Amino acid sequence: MNLRRRDFLRLGAMAGAGCLLFPKNYVFGQNSPKLKPFVDPLPIPPVLPGATSFDIHMRQFFQKLHRDLPPTKLWGYEGMFLGPTFEVRSGSPITVQWLNDLPGQKHFLPAVDTTIHGSESNVPEVRSVVHLHGAKVLADSDGYPEAWFTNGFGKTGPFFSTRVYHYPNDQAATMLWYHDHSLGITRLNVFAGLAGVYLIRDEDEDELPLPKGKFEVPLVFMDRAFNPDGSLHYPVQTVPPPPPPVSPIWVPEFFGDTALVNGKILPFLEVEPRKYRFRMLNACNARFLHLTFTNATDNKDQLHFHQIGTDQGFLHKPVTLMDLLMSPAERFDVVIDFTGQKGKSFILNNDAPAPFPGGGAPGMVPQFMEFRVTLPLTSTDQPLPERLAPVHLLETEDAVRVRRLTLRENDDPNGNPIIDFLGDRRWNEPITENPRAGTIEQWDLINTTTDGHPIHVHLVRFNVINRQLFDLNVFNQTGKLKFLGPPEPPAPNERPAWKDTVVVFPGDTTSGQGKLTRIIAKFDLPNEAEFPPGNRQQYVWHCHILEHEDNEMMRPYAVVSGKEDKD
């Protein structure tokens, strides 16, 4: 049993015993119309035609998300939800001009909170900036949260520097995704539909005997809530608003009661009795997913996940799992074998508690889609290769610095979260992480909260080293780490592997335990770009629970050319 699975079962057992880790007053979207599942086919987002330059427009539109639901108002890239898929070659750069054609002065979701950072009343509500998640790019093309722009570039944020983004694609074959990253409203813009898939291909992938063409399918998971008229429902704090210092509108995490895949509610996919490759992305605002494949008839006949890749490319070899635990923003490259299953149907189930790991009902969304093995076999497939790609891990002894960075949550007297912190600092405080370009650093992420946090570091890919429990009381009182047992190794689908988003699990805070997660990264710029000494390329690292990053759980960092700055 791997570490992630152990943590899931252990924390779930604690919750089931009445020891919930989240005594907070979360707001759930739980009043959506009851819709019949598995009546709409899974849509496949169109692939953009091959080119080296693109103009991509953000537009408002209406789209039917379920057979029995009226059309829903959405924002999307090229006026579709999901946005179109980029498919590019490693080493072949492209440019993209992202164009904001969104209408009006007020956001159509009534949840803009002007009391949180970056979303003050003097900032336009209808603004956008695009982050290509997982991309190795220079800072001006990274989608910095304060590089936002309005319709027609009428107004721009303080970090806006270019209308054209340069994507060098200086990385191995993998699945990235693009989404809005506007400071203070990321949770709303992504919820409105601003997301899409970006695939990088290379020669190593070409040579692997993997399912291709129509047998390779993206699966982008989201949860939403709806009003009876089909409009999106994003919940806000109860009325009247809570007294200060709790933010009056912002909710600590969003959990909808309706599952979507590729922008369709509870769809189905007809498949042949053979292997399929699924490029999975958890694009939920805050929901963790614990996925299993079971027979639709008896819920017992279970299919395996053969995971072949993760956030930043292929694993060294396939890993066979009975279940998958996915945090928001993680991507899993998975092969499912339907051979011998002709005539059967299978359900992709989810039983991850929400909030994760200590929540439960009413937060769960139990099903995402159905797979029907009803198509005739048109071509045979090949066995999965025993080896996929070499993964050369970074060595801890090569790290020039070990940084200890604390994840902390501040609550009000009733247990409602006010804000979360990284490194005990707010967004607008001076930068304290400034690695020198080309150097290796180890980051120890110290979780003192009851949340599991998916931590994403822009620009870099990293290896997960291990995790370790520590005495939370000693740490809170003295700032020193007293470890409670030896380090726990990563899960088989985390190492050897390259990641850009990692689950920083909590300890058992009721027993005075916190948990530390160690990662190691080389802070390379694309194509080994060089700048004059002292040049600073500014990026961010943050929790990818969108409600958290929108309210302080995000920090800037700078990659510095030449001699390293002093902290």
N, C-alpha and C positions, 0 to 999 in steps of 0.2 A: 504493500500500500504506500503510495507516494506521500510526500509531506503535505502538499496542498489538500489531498483527500483526508489525511489525518486531521489537519486543522479544521476542515469543514465538519467532520463528524464530531470532533471534540467540542467545538464551539456550539454546534447544534445541540449536542447532548446537554450542555450547560443551560442553554435557553429552554430546552424541553423540561428541565428539572425546576423551572420557575426562577432561574437565575438570569433573566434577560439582561443583556449588556447595554440596552438602550432604553433608559427610563424617560425618554424625551417625548414631547408632544408633537410627533410628526404629523404632517398633513398629507393625506393620501387622496389621489383622484380615484374615487370608487363608485361613481354614479353613472358610468357610461351605459348606453343602450346595450341590452343583451343581444348579441349577434350570433347567428349560426356559424359554427366553425367549418373550415375546410370546404368552402363553396366557391372560392376564387382561386384561379391558378397563380402560382408564384410569378411575378413579373421579373424580367431580367433587364437591368438598366442597359441602354444602348452604349456601345463602345464608340468613342469619338474616332473619326477617320484619321489615318496617319498623317501627321504634319509636324512641323517644328515650331509653329506659333499658333496660339489660340486666343480668341476673345470669348470669355465666358461671362454670361449675363446672369445676374440675380434678379428674379422677377417674382411678383405675386400672381397666383393663379388658383384655380379650383380643381380638385382631383378626387375621384371616387376611390376611397380606400377599402370599401367593402360593398358587396352587391346590394345590401339592404340599408346602406347609410347614404344620406344625401352628400353631394360633393363638399369637400372640406377646403376652406381657405388655407393656403400654404405659401411659404416662401421657398424657392428652390433655385438651384443652378440650372440655367437654360430652361427655366419654367417647368421643372419636373422633380418628382420626389420618388426615388432618390435621384441625385444628379447623374449626369452621364459618366461612364467609366473611362478614365485615361488608361491606355495601354502603351507603354514606352519601352525602349531598350536601354539596358545598362550602358552607361558611357555615351549615350546620345542625348545631348541637352535639348530642352524645349523652353519656350517662354510662354507665359500666360498673362494676359491682361484681364484682371477680374473687374467687372463693371457692375456697379450698384445701380440697378434700375428699380429699386423698391420704392413704393409710393408713400406719400404722406409725411407728416411730421411726428405722428404718434405711432408707437408700436401697436400692432393689432392685438397683441396679448396684453391684458391689463395687469401686468405683474412687474413692470419696471419699478425698481426700488431706488429712489434718489438718495438714500442714506448710505448706500454701500459704495466702496471705492470704484472710481472710474465711471460711475453712472449718475453723477450729480445733476442737478436741475439745469446747469448751464451746458450740458453735453447733449448733442442731438440723440433722440431716442432711436431713430431709424439710421443705423450706422452698421458697417460691416468691415471685416478684415478676414482674410483666408489663411489658415494654417494647413500646410501639407504635413500631416502627422507622421512622424518617423523619417522625414526627409533630411538629408545632409545638404544644407544650403547655407549661403551667407546670410547674415542677419537681416539685410534689407528685404529678403525674399521669404522670411520665416513666418510672416504673419504676426508680428509683435502686437500684443493686445492694445497698445496705444497708437498703432499705425492705422487706425480705422479711417474710413472715408464714407461720405454720404452720396446720395444720388448725384451723378455727374461730377463727382469730386468737388461739390459745392463747398463742403467743409471737410477738414482733415484733422486727424489727431496729432498730438505733439511729436510722435515718432514716425509719422508718415514721411517716406522718402522716395518712393517710386510707384509708378502706375503699372509697370511691367515686372513680373516676377520671373526670376531665372532659376530653373530647376536643372542642375547638371546631371542628375541621375547617376551620381558617382557612388553606386552601391550595388550589392548583389540582388538577384531576383527576390522579390518579396511583394507583399500587399501592404500598401499604405492607404490612408484615407484623408480626404480633405474636408474641412468643416470650418464654420465661423469661429472666430476667436476674439471677439470684441470684449474689451474689458468691462466687466460688470453686467453684461447681458448675454454671455456665451450660452448660458442655459436656455435662454428664450429663443435665440436665433437658431440653435441646433434643433430645439423642440419644434420650431416652425418649419423645419425641413431642409436647412442648409447643410447638406452632407453628401458625400459621394466617394467612390472607390478609385484608387490609383494603383495600377499593377505595373511592376517593373519586371521585365524578362531578361534572361541572359543565356549564353550558350550552354552553360552547365545545366540549366533547367531544360533546355531543348533536348538534351541527350538522355534525360531520365525517362524511363517508360511509365509515365504517369497519364491519367485520363486527361484528354485535351478536347478543345472545341466545345461541342454541346454537352460533353461529359464533365466539364469544369464549370462550377456554378457558384457565384457569390451569394452568401447568406448574411445579410446585415440585420441584426436584431435590435429592435427598439420597443419601448413601451410607451403608451400614450393614454390619455383620457379624453372623452368626447362628451359634448352636450347632445341632447336629442336631435338638434338640427344639423348634426354632423360637424359642427365647429369644434376646434381643439379646446380642451379645458385644462388650463394650467392653474393649479390651486394657489391660493395666497393665504397668509395668516388670517385667523378668524377676526371678525369685526365685532366690537371695536378692536383696533390694533393693540398689541401688547405694549406696556409702558417701556420707555427707554431703560436699559440700553439695547433691548432686543429690536432688531430691524423690523419695521412695521409691515412689510409686504413679503420679503424674502422668506422662503421655506428652506429648512436645512437640507433636505433631499427630496427629489420628486420620485414618486412611484405611481405609475399608471396602472389601470386594471385591464388594459387591452394590449395584447401582443401583436407586433407587426414584424414582418420579414420583407425586406426590399420595398418597404412602403405599402405593403398590403396586409390587412388584418387577417391573421390565422389562415394563411393560404395553404394550398396543396401543390405538390410537384409530382408529376408522373415520370417514372424512371424505368429503365430497362433492367433486367436481372444481371447486372454487372457492376464493376467498380465505378464510383463517381468521386471526383475531387471537389470538395466544398471549401471555399475561401470564407471563413467565418470571422465576423466582426461584431463585438458587443458595442453598439452605438447608443446604448441607454444613457440617460443623464446620470443615474446613480445606481441602477440595479445591477447587482452581481447575478450571474447565471450559473446554475449547476445542472448540466444537461445530460440526459440519457435518451437512448433510442429504444423504444419498446413496441411490441406488437399492438396494433390498434384494437385487436379482438380480445386478447386475454391479458394484455399489459405485462406479459412475462417473457416472451421470446425476445431477447435483447440483442441488439447489434453492437459490435465493437466500433470504437473510434480508432483509426490508425492515423495518429498525428504525425505529419511529416515536416511541419514547419511552424514557426511562431512569428512574433512581431517583425523581426529583421531577417527572415530568410529560413532556409532549410535547417532542420535538425541534422545531426550527424547520421542518425539512422532512425527508421520509424519507431514510434512508441505506441504500443497497443494499450488502450484504456477502455474501461467500461463506462466512464463518466468524464465530463469536462467541467472544470471550474473556471469561468471567465469573468474577469473584472471589466468595468467600463474601459473602452479603448484598446483592449487586448485583441489581437488577431491570431487565429489558429488555422493552419492549413491542414485539412483532414481528408482522409480517404475513407469512404464507407462502401462496403462490399455487399451488394444486393443479390449476388449470385445464389441461385437455389431458392430464392424467395418469391418466385413468380406467383402473382395473384394475391399476395399479402399486402397489408398496409402497415406503416409504422408511424408512430407519433414521436416528435422531438419534444420531450418533457423538460420542465424546469421546476426544481423544488428548493432553489436557494431562498433563504429567508430575506426579507427586506424590512428594515435596514439590515445589512450584512455585517457581522454574522449572527447578531442576537435578536433579530426581529422575527416575524412570522405573519400569521393572519392579522389584519387583512392585506398584508403587503405582497403576498405571493401571486405570481402569474403562472399557472401550472402547465400550459401548453403553448407552443409557438407555431408548429406547422405539421402537416401530414405528408408522408411520402407513399405513393401508390406504385407498386411494382406491376404495372399494367401494360407497359409498352413492349412490343416484340423486340427481341435481340437483333440488332443490326450489325454489330461488329464485336469481335472478341477483344479481351484485354489481356494484359500481361501481369505476372506477379509483381508485387511491390519490390523495388530493389532493396537489398540488405544494407547498402550504404547510400547516402544521399549526397552529402557535401561535407568537406572538412570544416571543422569549427575549431579554430586556433584560439584557445582561451587566453585572456590576459593573466599575467602572473602577479600575485599580490606584492611580491618583492620588488616589482618594477614600479609600483606606485610611488610618486614623489610626495604625496600627501594623503593623509587619512583625515577626512572631515566627519565630524559627528554632528548630525543635523536632526533636531527634535521636531516631531509632529505633536502639536499640542492643541487642545480644544478648550475654549472658555465657555462655560455655561452660566445661565442665570440661576437664582435660588430654586427655581422650579424644574431645573434640569433641561431647559431649552437652550440649544446651542446659540451663542451670539456670533462668534467667529472662530475660525480655525487658523492656526499659525504654522508656518514652516520656519525652523530655526529660531523660534521665539520672536519673529519679526514680522511687521506688516509689509504690504506690497511696496509702499513708497519710502521705506527706510533705505539707507545707503546699502549698496551691493557689498556682500561679504564673501561671496564665492566667485573667484576670478582666476580660474586655472590658466596656465600658460599653454598656448597652442602647441599641439603635438605631444603633450605630456599625459601621463596616466595618473588617475586619482581613484582612491577608494572612498566611497560615500557610505557611512553608517547611518541608516535611517532609523531613528529611535522613536517608536510609537508609544506614546503615553495615553492614547485615547482608547475608547471602546469600539471605534470604527476600524474596519479594514479599508485602507486607502490605496487606490491605484496611483502610484507616483510615476509621472512621465517627465523625462528630461529631454528637452528639445536638442536638436543637432546630432546627438551622439547615440550610438548603440552601446549596450553594456552587457556584462555577464553578471548573473546572480551568483554570489559566493556562498552564502549560508544565512541562516536565521538563528537567533539565540534569545532565550528568555532572560530577563533581568529583574532585580528587585525594584519595583516601581516606587515604593516608599523611600528607599535610600536615595534613589535618583532625584525625586522631587525635593528632598530635604537638603541634599549635598551636591547634586549635579554629577555624582560619581556613579559609574556602572558596576554593580555587583551582580555577576552572572549566576543564574540558577541552572546549572547543568551545562553540558557541552553544546557546541553549535549543531544545528540540525541541517542536513544537506538539502539542497534544492530538490524539487520534484524532477523526475526523469524528463519531463517536457520543458524544463527550465534550464537544464545544464546537461551536456554542453549545448549551448544555444546563445543566440544574440537577441536581446530584448531592447525595447525602448519604454515599456510600461511594466511595472512590477507591483505585485500585491504586497503591501506592507501590513502584515497581519497584526492584530492586537494580541496582547496577552490576556490573562484572566484578571481584569482590574479588581474584581471583587475579592480576589486572593492576593492582591498586591503585586501582580506580575505585569510587566510590560514586555514588549518584544522588539528586537532589533533586526533589521534586514540589511545585509551588506551587499553592495554592488560595486563594480569596477568598470571604468570607462576610459577610453583614450579620446582626448578632446581635439580631434582632427577637424580641420576645415576642409571643404570639398576640394578635390583635385590638389590637395596640399597647398592651398592658396597661401601666399605670403604677403605681409603688410609691414609698413615701417614699424620699428620698435615702439611699443606703447599703444598701438592701435587696439581698440576694444570692439569686439563683435558681441552685441548684447542679445541674449536669449532669455528664456524663462524655464523654470521647472515648477511643477505644480501637481496637486491632486487632480485626477481626472473625473472625480465626482463633480459635475459641472456646477452644482450649487455651492460646493466648497471653494472651487477656484474663483467663483464670482464674488466671494466674500472673504478675501484675504489669504486663502490657502494657496497662494502662488507667489513666487519670488523671482526677481530678475537675477541673472548671473552673466558674467562677461568672460569671454575667451580673449586673452591678452597676448599680443605678439611680443616677442623678445623677452626680456627679463620679467619674471613674475612680479606682480604688484604685492605689496605687503598687505596683510589682512588687518 
